Amino acid sequence: MTAVLLGFTACRGGGGASGGTGPYMVQTSADNPAPPTPNTINANPAIAYNPQYLTVAPGTTVTFNFFGVQHGVTFTTPGSPNNIPPTMNASVNVVFPTAGTYNFYCPIHNYMTGYVTVQ
């Protein structure tokens, strides 16, 4: 079995774009996540989202994994889901109910970007 170690640089603070609907269920874990699975976005030691871009169908739940060090997700597209505040050792599930492209970035590392396309 191969272990995957995800490293992040700490994210502190961070307001950001307005969010859309619903609180998120945060599932904590002391373990590193398994290798990437469908509809999952992790971070890698190069301070990047992995994958950086994801395409899903409307109504799909996307899991953002944060392990080892804090990171957050700030959405910039109007009508996006709520932002994910800085969190660590957790998986956060986000439902993308409607078609569109939802851009996001880490609130501290604004060069750490990605998007989810719903079609």
N, CA, C and O atoms as a GROMACS GRO file, in nm:
protein
  476
    1MET      N    1   0.085  -0.117   0.000
    1MET     CA    2   0.000   0.000   0.000
    1MET      C    3   0.089   0.123   0.000
    1MET      O    4   0.186   0.129   0.076
    2THR      N    5   0.058   0.219  -0.082
    2THR     CA    6   0.138   0.339  -0.092
    2THR      C    7   0.069   0.451  -0.017
    2THR      O    8  -0.050   0.476  -0.038
    3ALA      N    9   0.141   0.518   0.067
    3ALA     CA   10   0.084   0.630   0.142
    3ALA      C   11   0.101   0.757   0.061
    3ALA      O   12   0.199   0.772  -0.012
    4VAL      N   13   0.008   0.847   0.072
    4VAL     CA   14   0.015   0.975   0.006
    4VAL      C   15   0.028   1.080   0.113
    4VAL      O   16  -0.056   1.088   0.203
    5LEU      N   17   0.131   1.162   0.105
    5LEU     CA   18   0.152   1.268   0.202
    5LEU      C   19   0.125   1.400   0.133
    5LEU      O   20   0.191   1.435   0.035
    6LEU      N   21   0.029   1.473   0.184
    6LEU     CA   22  -0.006   1.602   0.127
    6LEU      C   23   0.050   1.711   0.216
    6LEU      O   24   0.030   1.707   0.338
    7GLY      N   25   0.119   1.806   0.159
    7GLY     CA   26   0.173   1.915   0.238
    7GLY      C   27   0.113   2.046   0.193
    7GLY      O   28   0.087   2.067   0.075
    8PHE      N   29   0.090   2.135   0.288
    8PHE     CA   30   0.033   2.266   0.259
    8PHE      C   31   0.113   2.368   0.337
    8PHE      O   32   0.176   2.337   0.438
    9THR      N   33   0.110   2.490   0.288
    9THR     CA   34   0.161   2.601   0.365
    9THR      C   35   0.042   2.663   0.435
    9THR      O   36  -0.065   2.674   0.375
   10ALA      N   37   0.057   2.702   0.557
   10ALA     CA   38  -0.056   2.750   0.638
   10ALA      C   39  -0.125   2.868   0.573
   10ALA      O   40  -0.062   2.958   0.518
   11CYS      N   41  -0.256   2.865   0.579
   11CYS     CA   42  -0.339   2.976   0.536
   11CYS      C   43  -0.396   3.038   0.662
   11CYS      O   44  -0.450   2.968   0.747
   12ARG      N   45  -0.386   3.168   0.672
   12ARG     CA   46  -0.440   3.236   0.788
   12ARG      C   47  -0.541   3.339   0.739
   12ARG      O   48  -0.524   3.401   0.635
   13GLY      N   49  -0.645   3.354   0.818
   13GLY     CA   50  -0.740   3.458   0.788
   13GLY      C   51  -0.809   3.436   0.656
   13GLY      O   52  -0.825   3.322   0.613
   14GLY      N   53  -0.847   3.538   0.593
   14GLY     CA   54  -0.894   3.530   0.458
   14GLY      C   55  -1.038   3.563   0.442
   14GLY      O   56  -1.112   3.465   0.452
   15GLY      N   57  -1.089   3.662   0.422
   15GLY     CA   58  -1.226   3.683   0.383
   15GLY      C   59  -1.238   3.638   0.242
   15GLY      O   60  -1.166   3.548   0.198
   16GLY      N   61  -1.325   3.697   0.173
   16GLY     CA   62  -1.329   3.659   0.033
   16GLY      C   63  -1.464   3.684  -0.026
   16GLY      O   64  -1.547   3.758   0.028
   17ALA      N   65  -1.485   3.623  -0.137
   17ALA     CA   66  -1.607   3.642  -0.212
   17ALA      C   67  -1.726   3.589  -0.134
   17ALA      O   68  -1.713   3.503  -0.046
   18SER      N   69  -1.840   3.641  -0.168
   18SER     CA   70  -1.960   3.595  -0.099
   18SER      C   71  -1.993   3.454  -0.142
   18SER      O   72  -1.964   3.413  -0.255
   19GLY      N   73  -2.052   3.381  -0.053
   19GLY     CA   74  -2.086   3.242  -0.081
   19GLY      C   75  -2.231   3.227  -0.117
   19GLY      O   76  -2.305   3.325  -0.122
   20GLY      N   77  -2.271   3.106  -0.141
   20GLY     CA   78  -2.407   3.076  -0.180
   20GLY      C   79  -2.483   3.005  -0.072
   20GLY      O   80  -2.522   3.066   0.027
   21THR      N   81  -2.505   2.877  -0.090
   21THR     CA   82  -2.596   2.806  -0.002
   21THR      C   83  -2.527   2.709   0.092
   21THR      O   84  -2.422   2.654   0.059
   22GLY      N   85  -2.587   2.689   0.206
   22GLY     CA   86  -2.562   2.579   0.297
   22GLY      C   87  -2.431   2.567   0.370
   22GLY      O   88  -2.325   2.597   0.314
   23PRO      N   89  -2.438   2.523   0.496
   23PRO     CA   90  -2.316   2.491   0.570
   23PRO      C   91  -2.260   2.359   0.520
   23PRO      O   92  -2.332   2.279   0.460
   24TYR      N   93  -2.133   2.336   0.544
   24TYR     CA   94  -2.068   2.215   0.499
   24TYR      C   95  -2.050   2.118   0.614
   24TYR      O   96  -2.033   2.159   0.728
   25MET      N   97  -2.056   1.990   0.583
   25MET     CA   98  -2.026   1.888   0.682
   25MET      C   99  -1.876   1.863   0.677
   25MET      O  100  -1.823   1.827   0.572
   26VAL      N  101  -1.808   1.881   0.787
   26VAL     CA  102  -1.664   1.860   0.794
   26VAL      C  103  -1.638   1.728   0.864
   26VAL      O  104  -1.684   1.707   0.977
   27GLN      N  105  -1.565   1.640   0.798
   27GLN     CA  106  -1.531   1.510   0.854
   27GLN      C  107  -1.383   1.514   0.889
   27GLN      O  108  -1.298   1.528   0.801
   28THR      N  109  -1.350   1.500   1.017
   28THR     CA  110  -1.210   1.506   1.056
   28THR      C  111  -1.144   1.370   1.044
   28THR      O  112  -1.210   1.266   1.051
   29SER      N  113  -1.012   1.373   1.026
   29SER     CA  114  -0.936   1.251   1.015
   29SER      C  115  -0.792   1.279   1.051
   29SER      O  116  -0.737   1.382   1.012
   30ALA      N  117  -0.729   1.188   1.124
   30ALA     CA  118  -0.589   1.202   1.159
   30ALA      C  119  -0.500   1.142   1.052
   30ALA      O  120  -0.378   1.160   1.055
   31ASP      N  121  -0.559   1.070   0.957
   31ASP     CA  122  -0.482   1.002   0.854
   31ASP      C  123  -0.475   1.086   0.728
   31ASP      O  124  -0.560   1.172   0.703
   32ASN      N  125  -0.373   1.061   0.648
   32ASN     CA  126  -0.366   1.121   0.516
   32ASN      C  127  -0.469   1.054   0.428
   32ASN      O  128  -0.503   0.938   0.450
   33PRO      N  129  -0.520   1.126   0.328
   33PRO     CA  130  -0.621   1.066   0.241
   33PRO      C  131  -0.562   0.959   0.150
   33PRO      O  132  -0.441   0.954   0.126
   34ALA      N  133  -0.649   0.876   0.100
   34ALA     CA  134  -0.611   0.776   0.000
   34ALA      C  135  -0.575   0.850  -0.129
   34ALA      O  136  -0.599   0.970  -0.138
   35PRO      N  137  -0.520   0.782  -0.227
   35PRO     CA  138  -0.492   0.846  -0.355
   35PRO      C  139  -0.618   0.914  -0.409
   35PRO      O  140  -0.729   0.873  -0.376
   36PRO      N  141  -0.601   1.019  -0.492
   36PRO     CA  142  -0.717   1.094  -0.542
   36PRO      C  143  -0.825   1.003  -0.599
   36PRO      O  144  -0.796   0.906  -0.670
   37THR      N  145  -0.947   1.035  -0.568
   37THR     CA  146  -1.062   0.961  -0.617
   37THR      C  147  -1.147   1.056  -0.700
   37THR      O  148  -1.128   1.178  -0.694
   38PRO      N  149  -1.240   1.003  -0.777
   38PRO     CA  150  -1.325   1.091  -0.858
   38PRO      C  151  -1.395   1.196  -0.772
   38PRO      O  152  -1.435   1.168  -0.659
   39ASN      N  153  -1.409   1.314  -0.827
   39ASN     CA  154  -1.480   1.424  -0.762
   39ASN      C  155  -1.414   1.466  -0.630
   39ASN      O  156  -1.482   1.506  -0.536
   40THR      N  157  -1.282   1.456  -0.626
   40THR     CA  158  -1.205   1.495  -0.507
   40THR      C  159  -1.096   1.592  -0.549
   40THR      O  160  -1.031   1.572  -0.651
   41ILE      N  161  -1.077   1.697  -0.469
   41ILE     CA  162  -0.968   1.791  -0.491
   41ILE      C  163  -0.881   1.792  -0.367
   41ILE      O  164  -0.928   1.820  -0.257
   42ASN      N  165  -0.753   1.761  -0.384
   42ASN     CA  166  -0.653   1.762  -0.277
   42ASN      C  167  -0.557   1.878  -0.302
   42ASN      O  168  -0.572   1.953  -0.399
   43ALA      N  169  -0.460   1.892  -0.215
   43ALA     CA  170  -0.350   1.985  -0.239
   43ALA      C  171  -0.222   1.904  -0.242
   43ALA      O  172  -0.216   1.795  -0.184
   44ASN      N  173  -0.120   1.956  -0.308
   44ASN     CA  174   0.006   1.883  -0.312
   44ASN      C  175   0.119   1.968  -0.254
   44ASN      O  176   0.098   2.086  -0.228
   45PRO      N  177   0.237   1.910  -0.232
   45PRO     CA  178   0.346   1.985  -0.168
   45PRO      C  179   0.390   2.109  -0.246
   45PRO      O  180   0.455   2.196  -0.189
   46ALA      N  181   0.356   2.118  -0.373
   46ALA     CA  182   0.393   2.236  -0.452
   46ALA      C  183   0.296   2.352  -0.431
   46ALA      O  184   0.299   2.450  -0.505
   47ILE      N  185   0.210   2.342  -0.330
   47ILE     CA  186   0.109   2.443  -0.299
   47ILE      C  187   0.018   2.466  -0.420
   47ILE      O  188   0.010   2.576  -0.475
   48ALA      N  189  -0.050   2.359  -0.459
   48ALA     CA  190  -0.143   2.364  -0.571
   48ALA      C  191  -0.258   2.269  -0.543
   48ALA      O  192  -0.243   2.170  -0.471
   49TYR      N  193  -0.373   2.300  -0.601
   49TYR     CA  194  -0.485   2.207  -0.593
   49TYR      C  195  -0.461   2.093  -0.692
   49TYR      O  196  -0.407   2.115  -0.801
   50ASN      N  197  -0.501   1.972  -0.654
   50ASN     CA  198  -0.480   1.856  -0.739
   50ASN      C  199  -0.606   1.771  -0.739
   50ASN      O  200  -0.637   1.709  -0.637
   51PRO      N  201  -0.680   1.765  -0.849
   51PRO     CA  202  -0.653   1.837  -0.973
   51PRO      C  203  -0.688   1.985  -0.959
   51PRO      O  204  -0.766   2.024  -0.873
   52GLN      N  205  -0.629   2.065  -1.045
   52GLN     CA  206  -0.656   2.209  -1.043
   52GLN      C  207  -0.792   2.239  -1.105
   52GLN      O  208  -0.859   2.335  -1.066
   53TYR      N  209  -0.834   2.156  -1.203
   53TYR     CA  210  -0.960   2.175  -1.273
   53TYR      C  211  -1.038   2.045  -1.267
   53TYR      O  212  -0.981   1.936  -1.280
   54LEU      N  213  -1.169   2.056  -1.247
   54LEU     CA  214  -1.254   1.938  -1.236
   54LEU      C  215  -1.385   1.966  -1.308
   54LEU      O  216  -1.440   2.076  -1.296
   55THR      N  217  -1.435   1.869  -1.384
   55THR     CA  218  -1.564   1.882  -1.451
   55THR      C  219  -1.658   1.776  -1.394
   55THR      O  220  -1.624   1.658  -1.388
   56VAL      N  221  -1.778   1.820  -1.352
   56VAL     CA  222  -1.876   1.731  -1.291
   56VAL      C  223  -2.015   1.763  -1.345
   56VAL      O  224  -2.036   1.865  -1.410
   57ALA      N  225  -2.109   1.674  -1.318
   57ALA     CA  226  -2.249   1.694  -1.355
   57ALA      C  227  -2.320   1.775  -1.247
   57ALA      O  228  -2.275   1.776  -1.132
   58PRO      N  229  -2.429   1.845  -1.281
   58PRO     CA  230  -2.505   1.918  -1.180
   58PRO      C  231  -2.548   1.826  -1.066
   58PRO      O  232  -2.587   1.712  -1.089
   59GLY      N  233  -2.541   1.877  -0.944
   59GLY     CA  234  -2.580   1.801  -0.827
   59GLY      C  235  -2.469   1.716  -0.768
   59GLY      O  236  -2.490   1.647  -0.668
   60THR      N  237  -2.351   1.719  -0.828
   60THR     CA  238  -2.239   1.638  -0.780
   60THR      C  239  -2.179   1.697  -0.653
   60THR      O  240  -2.168   1.819  -0.639
   61THR      N  241  -2.141   1.608  -0.561
   61THR     CA  242  -2.068   1.648  -0.442
   61THR      C  243  -1.920   1.635  -0.470
   61THR      O  244  -1.873   1.529  -0.512
   62VAL      N  245  -1.846   1.742  -0.447
   62VAL     CA  246  -1.700   1.743  -0.462
   62VAL      C  247  -1.640   1.748  -0.323
   62VAL      O  248  -1.682   1.830  -0.240
   63THR      N  249  -1.543   1.663  -0.296
   63THR     CA  250  -1.477   1.659  -0.166
   63THR      C  251  -1.344   1.731  -0.175
   63THR      O  252  -1.259   1.697  -0.257
   64PHE      N  253  -1.326   1.834  -0.090
   64PHE     CA  254  -1.198   1.904  -0.077
   64PHE      C  255  -1.128   1.846   0.045
   64PHE      O  256  -1.183   1.849   0.155
   65ASN      N  257  -1.006   1.794   0.026
   65ASN     CA  258  -0.930   1.734   0.136
   65ASN      C  259  -0.820   1.829   0.183
   65ASN      O  260  -0.743   1.883   0.104
   66PHE      N  261  -0.815   1.848   0.316
   66PHE     CA  262  -0.715   1.934   0.380
   66PHE      C  263  -0.648   1.852   0.489
   66PHE      O  264  -0.708   1.825   0.593
   67PHE      N  265  -0.524   1.812   0.467
   67PHE     CA  266  -0.453   1.729   0.564
   67PHE      C  267  -0.316   1.786   0.592
   67PHE      O  268  -0.244   1.825   0.499
   68GLY      N  269  -0.279   1.791   0.718
   68GLY     CA  270  -0.145   1.830   0.758
   68GLY      C  271  -0.130   1.975   0.797
   68GLY      O  272  -0.074   2.005   0.902
   69VAL      N  273  -0.179   2.066   0.714
   69VAL     CA  274  -0.164   2.210   0.739
   69VAL      C  275  -0.291   2.279   0.689
   69VAL      O  276  -0.357   2.230   0.597
   70GLN      N  277  -0.325   2.392   0.749
   70GLN     CA  278  -0.447   2.463   0.710
   70GLN      C  279  -0.443   2.517   0.568
   70GLN      O  280  -0.339   2.561   0.518
   71HIS      N  281  -0.559   2.513   0.504
   71HIS     CA  282  -0.587   2.578   0.376
   71HIS      C  283  -0.734   2.611   0.375
   71HIS      O  284  -0.811   2.557   0.454
   72GLY      N  285  -0.774   2.698   0.288
   72GLY     CA  286  -0.914   2.730   0.269
   72GLY      C  287  -0.944   2.739   0.121
   72GLY      O  288  -0.855   2.727   0.038
   73VAL      N  289  -1.071   2.759   0.090
   73VAL     CA  290  -1.113   2.778  -0.049
   73VAL      C  291  -1.204   2.900  -0.051
   73VAL      O  292  -1.305   2.905   0.020
   74THR      N  293  -1.168   2.998  -0.133
   74THR     CA  294  -1.252   3.115  -0.153
   74THR      C  295  -1.302   3.113  -0.297
   74THR      O  296  -1.224   3.116  -0.391
   75PHE      N  297  -1.434   3.107  -0.312
   75PHE     CA  298  -1.495   3.107  -0.446
   75PHE      C  299  -1.512   3.251  -0.491
   75PHE      O  300  -1.546   3.338  -0.411
   76THR      N  301  -1.489   3.277  -0.620
   76THR     CA  302  -1.499   3.413  -0.673
   76THR      C  303  -1.613   3.431  -0.772
   76THR      O  304  -1.642   3.544  -0.814
   77THR      N  305  -1.677   3.324  -0.812
   77THR     CA  306  -1.784   3.330  -0.910
   77THR      C  307  -1.916   3.359  -0.840
   77THR      O  308  -1.951   3.291  -0.743
   78PRO      N  309  -1.993   3.461  -0.887
   78PRO     CA  310  -2.124   3.486  -0.826
   78PRO      C  311  -2.210   3.360  -0.830
   78PRO      O  312  -2.212   3.287  -0.929
   79GLY      N  313  -2.282   3.336  -0.720
   79GLY     CA  314  -2.368   3.218  -0.710
   79GLY      C  315  -2.295   3.092  -0.669
   79GLY      O  316  -2.353   2.983  -0.672
   80SER      N  317  -2.168   3.105  -0.629
   80SER     CA  318  -2.089   2.988  -0.587
   80SER      C  319  -2.137   2.936  -0.453
   80SER      O  320  -2.208   3.004  -0.380
   81PRO      N  321  -2.097   2.812  -0.421
   81PRO     CA  322  -2.121   2.761  -0.286
   81PRO      C  323  -2.048   2.849  -0.184
   81PRO      O  324  -1.966   2.934  -0.220
   82ASN      N  325  -2.077   2.827  -0.056
   82ASN     CA  326  -2.008   2.901   0.049
   82ASN      C  327  -1.859   2.873   0.046
   82ASN      O  328  -1.816   2.764   0.007
   83ASN      N  329  -1.780   2.972   0.087
   83ASN     CA  330  -1.637   2.953   0.099
   83ASN      C  331  -1.607   2.850   0.208
   83ASN      O  332  -1.687   2.829   0.299
   84ILE      N  333  -1.492   2.785   0.197
   84ILE     CA  334  -1.447   2.691   0.299
   84ILE      C  335  -1.343   2.765   0.383
   84ILE      O  336  -1.236   2.798   0.332
   85PRO      N  337  -1.372   2.790   0.509
   85PRO     CA  338  -1.274   2.861   0.592
   85PRO      C  339  -1.150   2.775   0.614
   85PRO      O  340  -1.156   2.653   0.596
   86PRO      N  341  -1.038   2.836   0.653
   86PRO     CA  342  -0.919   2.757   0.680
   86PRO      C  343  -0.950   2.640   0.773
   86PRO      O  344  -1.012   2.657   0.878
   87THR      N  345  -0.906   2.522   0.732
   87THR     CA  346  -0.932   2.400   0.807
   87THR      C  347  -0.814   2.307   0.789
   87THR      O  348  -0.733   2.325   0.697
   88MET      N  349  -0.804   2.207   0.876
   88MET     CA  350  -0.692   2.114   0.870
   88MET      C  351  -0.739   1.976   0.914
   88MET      O  352  -0.828   1.964   0.997
   89ASN      N  353  -0.678   1.873   0.857
   89ASN     CA  354  -0.711   1.734   0.890
   89ASN      C  355  -0.860   1.707   0.877
   89ASN      O  356  -0.923   1.651   0.966
   90ALA      N  357  -0.915   1.749   0.763
   90ALA     CA  358  -1.058   1.733   0.740
   90ALA      C  359  -1.087   1.719   0.592
   90ALA      O  360  -1.006   1.757   0.507
   91SER      N  361  -1.202   1.664   0.564
   91SER     CA  362  -1.257   1.660   0.429
   91SER      C  363  -1.386   1.741   0.431
   91SER      O  364  -1.469   1.723   0.520
   92VAL      N  365  -1.402   1.830   0.333
   92VAL     CA  366  -1.520   1.914   0.327
   92VAL      C  367  -1.593   1.884   0.197
   92VAL      O  368  -1.536   1.893   0.089
   93ASN      N  369  -1.721   1.846   0.210
   93ASN     CA  370  -1.804   1.814   0.093
   93ASN      C  371  -1.880   1.938   0.048
   93ASN      O  372  -1.942   2.006   0.129
   94VAL      N  373  -1.874   1.965  -0.083
   94VAL     CA  374  -1.942   2.080  -0.142
   94VAL      C  375  -2.027   2.030  -0.257
   94VAL      O  376  -1.977   1.961  -0.346
   95VAL      N  377  -2.156   2.064  -0.257
   95VAL     CA  378  -2.246   2.027  -0.366
   95VAL      C  379  -2.251   2.142  -0.466
   95VAL      O  380  -2.266   2.258  -0.428
   96PHE      N  381  -2.237   2.108  -0.593
   96PHE     CA  382  -2.246   2.205  -0.702
   96PHE      C  383  -2.376   2.177  -0.778
   96PHE      O  384  -2.377   2.093  -0.868
   97PRO      N  385  -2.486   2.247  -0.742
   97PRO     CA  386  -2.618   2.211  -0.795
   97PRO      C  387  -2.647   2.257  -0.937
   97PRO      O  388  -2.727   2.194  -1.006
   98THR      N  389  -2.584   2.365  -0.982
   98THR     CA  390  -2.623   2.420  -1.112
   98THR      C  391  -2.502   2.435  -1.205
   98THR      O  392  -2.388   2.446  -1.161
   99ALA      N  393  -2.532   2.434  -1.335
   99ALA     CA  394  -2.427   2.446  -1.437
   99ALA      C  395  -2.355   2.579  -1.424
   99ALA      O  396  -2.413   2.681  -1.386
  100GLY      N  397  -2.227   2.577  -1.455
  100GLY     CA  398  -2.144   2.697  -1.452
  100GLY      C  399  -2.000   2.660  -1.422
  100GLY      O  400  -1.968   2.544  -1.400
  101THR      N  401  -1.915   2.761  -1.421
  101THR     CA  402  -1.776   2.743  -1.384
  101THR      C  403  -1.752   2.820  -1.256
  101THR      O  404  -1.777   2.940  -1.249
  102TYR      N  405  -1.702   2.751  -1.154
  102TYR     CA  406  -1.685   2.806  -1.020
  102TYR      C  407  -1.535   2.818  -0.990
  102TYR      O  408  -1.469   2.719  -0.957
  103ASN      N  409  -1.483   2.940  -1.001
  103ASN     CA  410  -1.342   2.967  -0.977
  103ASN      C  411  -1.316   2.978  -0.827
  103ASN      O  412  -1.401   3.025  -0.751
  104PHE      N  413  -1.196   2.934  -0.785
  104PHE     CA  414  -1.160   2.944  -0.644
  104PHE      C  415  -1.010   2.962  -0.627
  104PHE      O  416  -0.933   2.937  -0.720
  105TYR      N  417  -0.970   3.006  -0.507
  105TYR     CA  418  -0.829   3.022  -0.472
  105TYR      C  419  -0.812   3.004  -0.323
  105TYR      O  420  -0.909   3.010  -0.247
  106CYS      N  421  -0.688   2.982  -0.280
  106CYS     CA  422  -0.656   2.979  -0.138
  106CYS      C  423  -0.652   3.125  -0.091
  106CYS      O  424  -0.589   3.208  -0.158
  107PRO      N  425  -0.716   3.158   0.020
  107PRO     CA  426  -0.722   3.298   0.062
  107PRO      C  427  -0.586   3.358   0.100
  107PRO      O  428  -0.573   3.481   0.105
  108ILE      N  429  -0.486   3.278   0.125
  108ILE     CA  430  -0.352   3.331   0.154
  108ILE      C  431  -0.262   3.323   0.032
  108ILE      O  432  -0.192   3.419   0.001
  109HIS      N  433  -0.265   3.212  -0.038
  109HIS     CA  434  -0.182   3.193  -0.157
  109HIS      C  435  -0.269   3.218  -0.280
  109HIS      O  436  -0.319   3.124  -0.341
  110ASN      N  437  -0.287   3.346  -0.315
  110ASN     CA  438  -0.381   3.376  -0.423
  110ASN      C  439  -0.335   3.322  -0.558
  110ASN      O  440  -0.412   3.324  -0.654
  111TYR      N  441  -0.212   3.274  -0.568
  111TYR     CA  442  -0.165   3.207  -0.689
  111TYR      C  443  -0.208   3.060  -0.691
  111TYR      O  444  -0.192   2.993  -0.793
  112MET      N  445  -0.261   3.010  -0.583
  112MET     CA  446  -0.309   2.872  -0.572
  112MET      C  447  -0.456   2.873  -0.613
  112MET      O  448  -0.544   2.903  -0.533
  113THR      N  449  -0.482   2.840  -0.740
  113THR     CA  450  -0.616   2.856  -0.797
  113THR      C  451  -0.668   2.728  -0.860
  113THR      O  452  -0.593   2.632  -0.880
  114GLY      N  453  -0.796   2.728  -0.889
  114GLY     CA  454  -0.857   2.618  -0.959
  114GLY      C  455  -0.999   2.652  -0.995
  114GLY      O  456  -1.046   2.762  -0.967
  115TYR      N  457  -1.067   2.558  -1.057
  115TYR     CA  458  -1.210   2.577  -1.085
  115TYR      C  459  -1.279   2.444  -1.102
  115TYR      O  460  -1.218   2.342  -1.136
  116VAL      N  461  -1.410   2.448  -1.076
  116VAL     CA  462  -1.497   2.333  -1.099
  116VAL      C  463  -1.596   2.376  -1.208
  116VAL      O  464  -1.665   2.477  -1.195
  117THR      N  465  -1.602   2.298  -1.316
  117THR     CA  466  -1.699   2.323  -1.421
  117THR      C  467  -1.812   2.222  -1.403
  117THR      O  468  -1.790   2.102  -1.394
  118VAL      N  469  -1.934   2.276  -1.399
  118VAL     CA  470  -2.053   2.191  -1.384
  118VAL      C  471  -2.128   2.199  -1.517
  118VAL      O  472  -2.170   2.307  -1.560
  119GLN      N  473  -2.144   2.082  -1.582
  119GLN     CA  474  -2.214   2.080  -1.712
  119GLN      C  475  -2.294   1.954  -1.731
  119GLN      O  476  -2.358   1.936  -1.834
   0.00000   0.00000   0.00000
